[in-house]
Amino acid sequence: MVEKYMALLWCLKIQVERAYSRAVSVPTFLKKLMNIIGMSEQWVAAQIK
């Protein structure tokens, strides 16, 4: 299950790099994802980098 979320984060990173206009919705998506699976903000930030 974590692998699926990792894939989402990877796709999200690509979207942020390609289309900055979509970056506005990124924090909202990450907060919802973190709440659903109980991730910490530091963990998510480390995975996106």
PDBQT receptor file of N, H, CA, C and O in Angstrom, charges set to zero:
ATOM      1  N   MET A   1       0.817  -1.187   0.000  1.00  0.00    +0.000 N 
ATOM      2  CA  MET A   1       0.000   0.000   0.000  1.00  0.00    +0.000 C 
ATOM      3  C   MET A   1       0.866   1.257   0.000  1.00  0.00    +0.000 C 
ATOM      4  O   MET A   1       0.538   2.241  -0.664  1.00  0.00    +0.000 OA
ATOM      5  N   VAL A   2       1.952   1.225   0.732  1.00  0.00    +0.000 N 
ATOM      6  H   VAL A   2       2.218   0.427   1.271  1.00  0.00    +0.000 HD
ATOM      7  CA  VAL A   2       2.853   2.375   0.769  1.00  0.00    +0.000 C 
ATOM      8  C   VAL A   2       3.439   2.630  -0.613  1.00  0.00    +0.000 C 
ATOM      9  O   VAL A   2       3.681   3.779  -0.982  1.00  0.00    +0.000 OA
ATOM     10  N   GLU A   3       3.668   1.572  -1.375  1.00  0.00    +0.000 N 
ATOM     11  H   GLU A   3       3.471   0.638  -1.075  1.00  0.00    +0.000 HD
ATOM     12  CA  GLU A   3       4.224   1.725  -2.715  1.00  0.00    +0.000 C 
ATOM     13  C   GLU A   3       3.305   2.550  -3.602  1.00  0.00    +0.000 C 
ATOM     14  O   GLU A   3       3.770   3.351  -4.413  1.00  0.00    +0.000 OA
ATOM     15  N   LYS A   4       1.997   2.353  -3.447  1.00  0.00    +0.000 N 
ATOM     16  H   LYS A   4       1.620   1.703  -2.788  1.00  0.00    +0.000 HD
ATOM     17  CA  LYS A   4       1.037   3.126  -4.245  1.00  0.00    +0.000 C 
ATOM     18  C   LYS A   4       1.133   4.606  -3.911  1.00  0.00    +0.000 C 
ATOM     19  O   LYS A   4       1.094   5.453  -4.803  1.00  0.00    +0.000 OA
ATOM     20  N   TYR A   5       1.259   4.918  -2.619  1.00  0.00    +0.000 N 
ATOM     21  H   TYR A   5       1.290   4.230  -1.894  1.00  0.00    +0.000 HD
ATOM     22  CA  TYR A   5       1.374   6.312  -2.223  1.00  0.00    +0.000 C 
ATOM     23  C   TYR A   5       2.705   6.905  -2.655  1.00  0.00    +0.000 C 
ATOM     24  O   TYR A   5       2.785   8.089  -2.980  1.00  0.00    +0.000 OA
ATOM     25  N   MET A   6       3.748   6.086  -2.659  1.00  0.00    +0.000 N 
ATOM     26  H   MET A   6       3.683   5.124  -2.395  1.00  0.00    +0.000 HD
ATOM     27  CA  MET A   6       5.045   6.560  -3.142  1.00  0.00    +0.000 C 
ATOM     28  C   MET A   6       4.942   6.915  -4.623  1.00  0.00    +0.000 C 
ATOM     29  O   MET A   6       5.509   7.912  -5.068  1.00  0.00    +0.000 OA
ATOM     30  N   ALA A   7       4.218   6.098  -5.380  1.00  0.00    +0.000 N 
ATOM     31  H   ALA A   7       3.756   5.288  -5.019  1.00  0.00    +0.000 HD
ATOM     32  CA  ALA A   7       4.016   6.387  -6.798  1.00  0.00    +0.000 C 
ATOM     33  C   ALA A   7       3.249   7.694  -6.971  1.00  0.00    +0.000 C 
ATOM     34  O   ALA A   7       3.554   8.481  -7.867  1.00  0.00    +0.000 OA
ATOM     35  N   LEU A   8       2.257   7.923  -6.120  1.00  0.00    +0.000 N 
ATOM     36  H   LEU A   8       2.009   7.283  -5.393  1.00  0.00    +0.000 HD
ATOM     37  CA  LEU A   8       1.513   9.187  -6.177  1.00  0.00    +0.000 C 
ATOM     38  C   LEU A   8       2.428  10.375  -5.902  1.00  0.00    +0.000 C 
ATOM     39  O   LEU A   8       2.352  11.396  -6.585  1.00  0.00    +0.000 OA
ATOM     40  N   LEU A   9       3.287  10.239  -4.908  1.00  0.00    +0.000 N 
ATOM     41  H   LEU A   9       3.349   9.409  -4.353  1.00  0.00    +0.000 HD
ATOM     42  CA  LEU A   9       4.217  11.321  -4.586  1.00  0.00    +0.000 C 
ATOM     43  C   LEU A   9       5.185  11.571  -5.731  1.00  0.00    +0.000 C 
ATOM     44  O   LEU A   9       5.514  12.720  -6.026  1.00  0.00    +0.000 OA
ATOM     45  N   TRP A  10       5.642  10.507  -6.377  1.00  0.00    +0.000 N 
ATOM     46  H   TRP A  10       5.374   9.574  -6.137  1.00  0.00    +0.000 HD
ATOM     47  CA  TRP A  10       6.566  10.644  -7.503  1.00  0.00    +0.000 C 
ATOM     48  C   TRP A  10       5.878  11.363  -8.656  1.00  0.00    +0.000 C 
ATOM     49  O   TRP A  10       6.457  12.260  -9.269  1.00  0.00    +0.000 OA
ATOM     50  N   CYS A  11       4.640  10.966  -8.951  1.00  0.00    +0.000 N 
ATOM     51  H   CYS A  11       4.170  10.237  -8.453  1.00  0.00    +0.000 HD
ATOM     52  CA  CYS A  11       3.876  11.629 -10.011  1.00  0.00    +0.000 C 
ATOM     53  C   CYS A  11       3.619  13.084  -9.652  1.00  0.00    +0.000 C 
ATOM     54  O   CYS A  11       3.669  13.962 -10.513  1.00  0.00    +0.000 OA
ATOM     55  N   LEU A  12       3.349  13.330  -8.403  1.00  0.00    +0.000 N 
ATOM     56  H   LEU A  12       3.308  12.616  -7.703  1.00  0.00    +0.000 HD
ATOM     57  CA  LEU A  12       3.112  14.690  -7.942  1.00  0.00    +0.000 C 
ATOM     58  C   LEU A  12       4.353  15.553  -8.143  1.00  0.00    +0.000 C 
ATOM     59  O   LEU A  12       4.245  16.710  -8.547  1.00  0.00    +0.000 OA
ATOM     60  N   LYS A  13       5.515  15.002  -7.866  1.00  0.00    +0.000 N 
ATOM     61  H   LYS A  13       5.602  14.061  -7.537  1.00  0.00    +0.000 HD
ATOM     62  CA  LYS A  13       6.769  15.737  -8.044  1.00  0.00    +0.000 C 
ATOM     63  C   LYS A  13       6.942  16.125  -9.508  1.00  0.00    +0.000 C 
ATOM     64  O   LYS A  13       7.354  17.247  -9.806  1.00  0.00    +0.000 OA
ATOM     65  N   ILE A  14       6.637  15.222 -10.414  1.00  0.00    +0.000 N 
ATOM     66  H   ILE A  14       6.303  14.311 -10.173  1.00  0.00    +0.000 HD
ATOM     67  CA  ILE A  14       6.750  15.508 -11.846  1.00  0.00    +0.000 C 
ATOM     68  C   ILE A  14       5.789  16.622 -12.235  1.00  0.00    +0.000 C 
ATOM     69  O   ILE A  14       6.156  17.537 -12.972  1.00  0.00    +0.000 OA
ATOM     70  N   GLN A  15       4.559  16.541 -11.738  1.00  0.00    +0.000 N 
ATOM     71  H   GLN A  15       4.261  15.798 -11.140  1.00  0.00    +0.000 HD
ATOM     72  CA  GLN A  15       3.575  17.568 -12.061  1.00  0.00    +0.000 C 
ATOM     73  C   GLN A  15       4.023  18.941 -11.565  1.00  0.00    +0.000 C 
ATOM     74  O   GLN A  15       3.853  19.939 -12.266  1.00  0.00    +0.000 OA
ATOM     75  N   VAL A  16       4.583  18.995 -10.382  1.00  0.00    +0.000 N 
ATOM     76  H   VAL A  16       4.721  18.184  -9.813  1.00  0.00    +0.000 HD
ATOM     77  CA  VAL A  16       5.044  20.271  -9.829  1.00  0.00    +0.000 C 
ATOM     78  C   VAL A  16       6.173  20.822 -10.679  1.00  0.00    +0.000 C 
ATOM     79  O   VAL A  16       6.216  22.022 -10.950  1.00  0.00    +0.000 OA
ATOM     80  N   GLU A  17       7.089  19.961 -11.103  1.00  0.00    +0.000 N 
ATOM     81  H   GLU A  17       7.055  18.986 -10.883  1.00  0.00    +0.000 HD
ATOM     82  CA  GLU A  17       8.222  20.413 -11.903  1.00  0.00    +0.000 C 
ATOM     83  C   GLU A  17       7.782  20.871 -13.288  1.00  0.00    +0.000 C 
ATOM     84  O   GLU A  17       8.357  21.814 -13.832  1.00  0.00    +0.000 OA
ATOM     85  N   ARG A  18       6.784  20.230 -13.866  1.00  0.00    +0.000 N 
ATOM     86  H   ARG A  18       6.317  19.464 -13.424  1.00  0.00    +0.000 HD
ATOM     87  CA  ARG A  18       6.360  20.548 -15.229  1.00  0.00    +0.000 C 
ATOM     88  C   ARG A  18       5.386  21.715 -15.305  1.00  0.00    +0.000 C 
ATOM     89  O   ARG A  18       5.475  22.535 -16.219  1.00  0.00    +0.000 OA
ATOM     90  N   ALA A  19       4.475  21.798 -14.375  1.00  0.00    +0.000 N 
ATOM     91  H   ALA A  19       4.402  21.131 -13.633  1.00  0.00    +0.000 HD
ATOM     92  CA  ALA A  19       3.418  22.809 -14.464  1.00  0.00    +0.000 C 
ATOM     93  C   ALA A  19       3.300  23.561 -13.148  1.00  0.00    +0.000 C 
ATOM     94  O   ALA A  19       2.614  23.114 -12.229  1.00  0.00    +0.000 OA
ATOM     95  N   TYR A  20       3.953  24.675 -13.063  1.00  0.00    +0.000 N 
ATOM     96  H   TYR A  20       4.510  25.039 -13.809  1.00  0.00    +0.000 HD
ATOM     97  CA  TYR A  20       3.934  25.434 -11.813  1.00  0.00    +0.000 C 
ATOM     98  C   TYR A  20       2.546  25.967 -11.495  1.00  0.00    +0.000 C 
ATOM     99  O   TYR A  20       2.240  26.231 -10.332  1.00  0.00    +0.000 OA
ATOM    100  N   SER A  21       1.711  26.129 -12.496  1.00  0.00    +0.000 N 
ATOM    101  H   SER A  21       1.960  25.915 -13.440  1.00  0.00    +0.000 HD
ATOM    102  CA  SER A  21       0.358  26.621 -12.241  1.00  0.00    +0.000 C 
ATOM    103  C   SER A  21      -0.446  25.624 -11.415  1.00  0.00    +0.000 C 
ATOM    104  O   SER A  21      -1.380  26.012 -10.713  1.00  0.00    +0.000 OA
ATOM    105  N   ARG A  22      -0.097  24.368 -11.493  1.00  0.00    +0.000 N 
ATOM    106  H   ARG A  22       0.661  24.053 -12.063  1.00  0.00    +0.000 HD
ATOM    107  CA  ARG A  22      -0.790  23.351 -10.711  1.00  0.00    +0.000 C 
ATOM    108  C   ARG A  22      -0.224  23.225  -9.301  1.00  0.00    +0.000 C 
ATOM    109  O   ARG A  22      -0.811  22.548  -8.456  1.00  0.00    +0.000 OA
ATOM    110  N   ALA A  23       0.888  23.857  -9.045  1.00  0.00    +0.000 N 
ATOM    111  H   ALA A  23       1.365  24.406  -9.731  1.00  0.00    +0.000 HD
ATOM    112  CA  ALA A  23       1.547  23.726  -7.745  1.00  0.00    +0.000 C 
ATOM    113  C   ALA A  23       0.705  24.286  -6.604  1.00  0.00    +0.000 C 
ATOM    114  O   ALA A  23       0.936  23.951  -5.442  1.00  0.00    +0.000 OA
ATOM    115  N   VAL A  24      -0.259  25.125  -6.921  1.00  0.00    +0.000 N 
ATOM    116  H   VAL A  24      -0.447  25.397  -7.865  1.00  0.00    +0.000 HD
ATOM    117  CA  VAL A  24      -1.115  25.706  -5.889  1.00  0.00    +0.000 C 
ATOM    118  C   VAL A  24      -1.905  24.623  -5.172  1.00  0.00    +0.000 C 
ATOM    119  O   VAL A  24      -2.143  24.727  -3.969  1.00  0.00    +0.000 OA
ATOM    120  N   SER A  25      -2.312  23.588  -5.893  1.00  0.00    +0.000 N 
ATOM    121  H   SER A  25      -2.118  23.504  -6.870  1.00  0.00    +0.000 HD
ATOM    122  CA  SER A  25      -3.112  22.523  -5.292  1.00  0.00    +0.000 C 
ATOM    123  C   SER A  25      -2.269  21.460  -4.591  1.00  0.00    +0.000 C 
ATOM    124  O   SER A  25      -2.824  20.582  -3.930  1.00  0.00    +0.000 OA
ATOM    125  N   VAL A  26      -0.973  21.517  -4.716  1.00  0.00    +0.000 N 
ATOM    126  H   VAL A  26      -0.522  22.231  -5.253  1.00  0.00    +0.000 HD
ATOM    127  CA  VAL A  26      -0.101  20.505  -4.130  1.00  0.00    +0.000 C 
ATOM    128  C   VAL A  26      -0.201  20.450  -2.607  1.00  0.00    +0.000 C 
ATOM    129  O   VAL A  26      -0.360  19.358  -2.062  1.00  0.00    +0.000 OA
ATOM    130  N   PRO A  27      -0.115  21.580  -1.889  1.00  0.00    +0.000 N 
ATOM    131  CA  PRO A  27      -0.206  21.491  -0.423  1.00  0.00    +0.000 C 
ATOM    132  C   PRO A  27      -1.514  20.865   0.051  1.00  0.00    +0.000 C 
ATOM    133  O   PRO A  27      -1.511  20.090   1.008  1.00  0.00    +0.000 OA
ATOM    134  N   THR A  28      -2.620  21.184  -0.593  1.00  0.00    +0.000 N 
ATOM    135  H   THR A  28      -2.623  21.814  -1.370  1.00  0.00    +0.000 HD
ATOM    136  CA  THR A  28      -3.908  20.608  -0.212  1.00  0.00    +0.000 C 
ATOM    137  C   THR A  28      -3.895  19.103  -0.413  1.00  0.00    +0.000 C 
ATOM    138  O   THR A  28      -4.350  18.357   0.453  1.00  0.00    +0.000 OA
ATOM    139  N   PHE A  29      -3.374  18.647  -1.556  1.00  0.00    +0.000 N 
ATOM    140  H   PHE A  29      -3.005  19.253  -2.260  1.00  0.00    +0.000 HD
ATOM    141  CA  PHE A  29      -3.307  17.216  -1.837  1.00  0.00    +0.000 C 
ATOM    142  C   PHE A  29      -2.436  16.511  -0.807  1.00  0.00    +0.000 C 
ATOM    143  O   PHE A  29      -2.806  15.454  -0.295  1.00  0.00    +0.000 OA
ATOM    144  N   LEU A  30      -1.278  17.094  -0.501  1.00  0.00    +0.000 N 
ATOM    145  H   LEU A  30      -0.977  17.953  -0.917  1.00  0.00    +0.000 HD
ATOM    146  CA  LEU A  30      -0.368  16.464   0.454  1.00  0.00    +0.000 C 
ATOM    147  C   LEU A  30      -0.981  16.377   1.843  1.00  0.00    +0.000 C 
ATOM    148  O   LEU A  30      -0.827  15.364   2.526  1.00  0.00    +0.000 OA
ATOM    149  N   LYS A  31      -1.671  17.421   2.267  1.00  0.00    +0.000 N 
ATOM    150  H   LYS A  31      -1.796  18.244   1.712  1.00  0.00    +0.000 HD
ATOM    151  CA  LYS A  31      -2.299  17.394   3.591  1.00  0.00    +0.000 C 
ATOM    152  C   LYS A  31      -3.356  16.299   3.667  1.00  0.00    +0.000 C 
ATOM    153  O   LYS A  31      -3.446  15.587   4.667  1.00  0.00    +0.000 OA
ATOM    154  N   LYS A  32      -4.155  16.165   2.612  1.00  0.00    +0.000 N 
ATOM    155  H   LYS A  32      -4.081  16.744   1.800  1.00  0.00    +0.000 HD
ATOM    156  CA  LYS A  32      -5.175  15.117   2.597  1.00  0.00    +0.000 C 
ATOM    157  C   LYS A  32      -4.528  13.736   2.600  1.00  0.00    +0.000 C 
ATOM    158  O   LYS A  32      -4.975  12.839   3.314  1.00  0.00    +0.000 OA
ATOM    159  N   LEU A  33      -3.481  13.567   1.807  1.00  0.00    +0.000 N 
ATOM    160  H   LEU A  33      -3.117  14.296   1.227  1.00  0.00    +0.000 HD
ATOM    161  CA  LEU A  33      -2.783  12.285   1.747  1.00  0.00    +0.000 C 
ATOM    162  C   LEU A  33      -2.155  11.944   3.093  1.00  0.00    +0.000 C 
ATOM    163  O   LEU A  33      -2.227  10.798   3.536  1.00  0.00    +0.000 OA
ATOM    164  N   MET A  34      -1.543  12.921   3.745  1.00  0.00    +0.000 N 
ATOM    165  H   MET A  34      -1.485  13.853   3.385  1.00  0.00    +0.000 HD
ATOM    166  CA  MET A  34      -0.924  12.688   5.050  1.00  0.00    +0.000 C 
ATOM    167  C   MET A  34      -1.975  12.301   6.083  1.00  0.00    +0.000 C 
ATOM    168  O   MET A  34      -1.733  11.425   6.914  1.00  0.00    +0.000 OA
ATOM    169  N   ASN A  35      -3.135  12.943   6.041  1.00  0.00    +0.000 N 
ATOM    170  H   ASN A  35      -3.332  13.655   5.367  1.00  0.00    +0.000 HD
ATOM    171  CA  ASN A  35      -4.201  12.613   6.987  1.00  0.00    +0.000 C 
ATOM    172  C   ASN A  35      -4.735  11.206   6.759  1.00  0.00    +0.000 C 
ATOM    173  O   ASN A  35      -5.039  10.496   7.718  1.00  0.00    +0.000 OA
ATOM    174  N   ILE A  36      -4.850  10.800   5.510  1.00  0.00    +0.000 N 
ATOM    175  H   ILE A  36      -4.603  11.376   4.731  1.00  0.00    +0.000 HD
ATOM    176  CA  ILE A  36      -5.396   9.480   5.190  1.00  0.00    +0.000 C 
ATOM    177  C   ILE A  36      -4.488   8.371   5.697  1.00  0.00    +0.000 C 
ATOM    178  O   ILE A  36      -4.965   7.410   6.302  1.00  0.00    +0.000 OA
ATOM    179  N   ILE A  37      -3.182   8.489   5.458  1.00  0.00    +0.000 N 
ATOM    180  H   ILE A  37      -2.794   9.269   4.966  1.00  0.00    +0.000 HD
ATOM    181  CA  ILE A  37      -2.295   7.377   5.816  1.00  0.00    +0.000 C 
ATOM    182  C   ILE A  37      -1.387   7.676   7.003  1.00  0.00    +0.000 C 
ATOM    183  O   ILE A  37      -0.539   6.853   7.348  1.00  0.00    +0.000 OA
ATOM    184  N   GLY A  38      -1.547   8.833   7.631  1.00  0.00    +0.000 N 
ATOM    185  H   GLY A  38      -2.236   9.501   7.351  1.00  0.00    +0.000 HD
ATOM    186  CA  GLY A  38      -0.815   9.141   8.860  1.00  0.00    +0.000 C 
ATOM    187  C   GLY A  38       0.663   9.424   8.672  1.00  0.00    +0.000 C 
ATOM    188  O   GLY A  38       1.463   9.099   9.550  1.00  0.00    +0.000 OA
ATOM    189  N   MET A  39       1.045  10.016   7.557  1.00  0.00    +0.000 N 
ATOM    190  H   MET A  39       0.395  10.280   6.844  1.00  0.00    +0.000 HD
ATOM    191  CA  MET A  39       2.447  10.363   7.326  1.00  0.00    +0.000 C 
ATOM    192  C   MET A  39       2.796  11.658   8.045  1.00  0.00    +0.000 C 
ATOM    193  O   MET A  39       1.924  12.475   8.338  1.00  0.00    +0.000 OA
ATOM    194  N   SER A  40       4.064  11.831   8.320  1.00  0.00    +0.000 N 
ATOM    195  H   SER A  40       4.773  11.167   8.082  1.00  0.00    +0.000 HD
ATOM    196  CA  SER A  40       4.528  13.105   8.866  1.00  0.00    +0.000 C 
ATOM    197  C   SER A  40       4.920  14.021   7.710  1.00  0.00    +0.000 C 
ATOM    198  O   SER A  40       5.255  13.550   6.622  1.00  0.00    +0.000 OA
ATOM    199  N   GLU A  41       4.876  15.312   7.947  1.00  0.00    +0.000 N 
ATOM    200  H   GLU A  41       4.604  15.694   8.830  1.00  0.00    +0.000 HD
ATOM    201  CA  GLU A  41       5.226  16.282   6.912  1.00  0.00    +0.000 C 
ATOM    202  C   GLU A  41       6.690  16.150   6.508  1.00  0.00    +0.000 C 
ATOM    203  O   GLU A  41       7.029  16.330   5.338  1.00  0.00    +0.000 OA
ATOM    204  N   GLN A  42       7.558  15.839   7.464  1.00  0.00    +0.000 N 
ATOM    205  H   GLN A  42       7.283  15.693   8.414  1.00  0.00    +0.000 HD
ATOM    206  CA  GLN A  42       8.980  15.679   7.170  1.00  0.00    +0.000 C 
ATOM    207  C   GLN A  42       9.219  14.473   6.263  1.00  0.00    +0.000 C 
ATOM    208  O   GLN A  42      10.059  14.530   5.365  1.00  0.00    +0.000 OA
ATOM    209  N   TRP A  43       8.485  13.386   6.492  1.00  0.00    +0.000 N 
ATOM    210  H   TRP A  43       7.802  13.340   7.222  1.00  0.00    +0.000 HD
ATOM    211  CA  TRP A  43       8.642  12.186   5.674  1.00  0.00    +0.000 C 
ATOM    212  C   TRP A  43       8.235  12.479   4.241  1.00  0.00    +0.000 C 
ATOM    213  O   TRP A  43       8.932  12.096   3.302  1.00  0.00    +0.000 OA
ATOM    214  N   VAL A  44       7.105  13.158   4.071  1.00  0.00    +0.000 N 
ATOM    215  H   VAL A  44       6.538  13.469   4.834  1.00  0.00    +0.000 HD
ATOM    216  CA  VAL A  44       6.622  13.491   2.731  1.00  0.00    +0.000 C 
ATOM    217  C   VAL A  44       7.628  14.387   2.020  1.00  0.00    +0.000 C 
ATOM    218  O   VAL A  44       7.944  14.160   0.852  1.00  0.00    +0.000 OA
ATOM    219  N   ALA A  45       8.129  15.395   2.709  1.00  0.00    +0.000 N 
ATOM    220  H   ALA A  45       7.872  15.580   3.658  1.00  0.00    +0.000 HD
ATOM    221  CA  ALA A  45       9.102  16.303   2.108  1.00  0.00    +0.000 C 
ATOM    222  C   ALA A  45      10.358  15.552   1.682  1.00  0.00    +0.000 C 
ATOM    223  O   ALA A  45      10.913  15.833   0.620  1.00  0.00    +0.000 OA
ATOM    224  N   ALA A  46      10.804  14.614   2.486  1.00  0.00    +0.000 N 
ATOM    225  H   ALA A  46      10.353  14.387   3.349  1.00  0.00    +0.000 HD
ATOM    226  CA  ALA A  46      11.993  13.826   2.146  1.00  0.00    +0.000 C 
ATOM    227  C   ALA A  46      11.747  12.952   0.928  1.00  0.00    +0.000 C 
ATOM    228  O   ALA A  46      12.651  12.770   0.113  1.00  0.00    +0.000 OA
ATOM    229  N   GLN A  47      10.548  12.409   0.785  1.00  0.00    +0.000 N 
ATOM    230  H   GLN A  47       9.813  12.557   1.447  1.00  0.00    +0.000 HD
ATOM    231  CA  GLN A  47      10.246  11.540  -0.342  1.00  0.00    +0.000 C 
ATOM    232  C   GLN A  47      10.134  12.320  -1.644  1.00  0.00    +0.000 C 
ATOM    233  O   GLN A  47      10.484  11.805  -2.706  1.00  0.00    +0.000 OA
ATOM    234  N   ILE A  48       9.653  13.552  -1.574  1.00  0.00    +0.000 N 
ATOM    235  H   ILE A  48       9.368  13.971  -0.712  1.00  0.00    +0.000 HD
ATOM    236  CA  ILE A  48       9.510  14.362  -2.782  1.00  0.00    +0.000 C 
ATOM    237  C   ILE A  48      10.864  14.823  -3.291  1.00  0.00    +0.000 C 
ATOM    238  O   ILE A  48      11.061  14.947  -4.500  1.00  0.00    +0.000 OA
ATOM    239  N   LYS A  49      11.800  15.078  -2.385  1.00  0.00    +0.000 N 
ATOM    240  H   LYS A  49      11.639  14.978  -1.403  1.00  0.00    +0.000 HD
ATOM    241  CA  LYS A  49      13.146  15.512  -2.788  1.00  0.00    +0.000 C 
ATOM    242  C   LYS A  49      13.862  14.349  -3.384  1.00  0.00    +0.000 C 
ATOM    243  O   LYS A  49      15.015  14.479  -3.796  1.00  0.00    +0.000 OA
TER     244      LYS A  49
